[in-house]
Amino acid sequence: MQSKLIFHKQETPYSCVPACLRMVLSVFEVDMSEAELRQLCDSTPFGTEALKAVDAVRNLPL
């Protein structure tokens, strides 16, 4: 099985985790904006806490 990872450049200097999640989710054909993921992960200008990112993904209806 060949995955089709779609590259998405991060939109802010502090949104590397949401940008990464967006790329990973694209493999599973889940189309979410980085802004939506920043909000779900409770990202701040200081970054994103790893556990908040894990919780956000666990709560997605996949």
Sequence and secondary structure as in RCSB ss.txt:
>XXXX:A:sequence
MQSKLIFHKQETPYSCVPACLRMVLSVFEVDMSEAELRQLCDSTPFGTEALKAVDAVRNLPL
>XXXX:A:secstr
          SSTT HHHHHHHHHHHHTT    HHHHHHHTT BTTB  HHHHHHHHHTS  
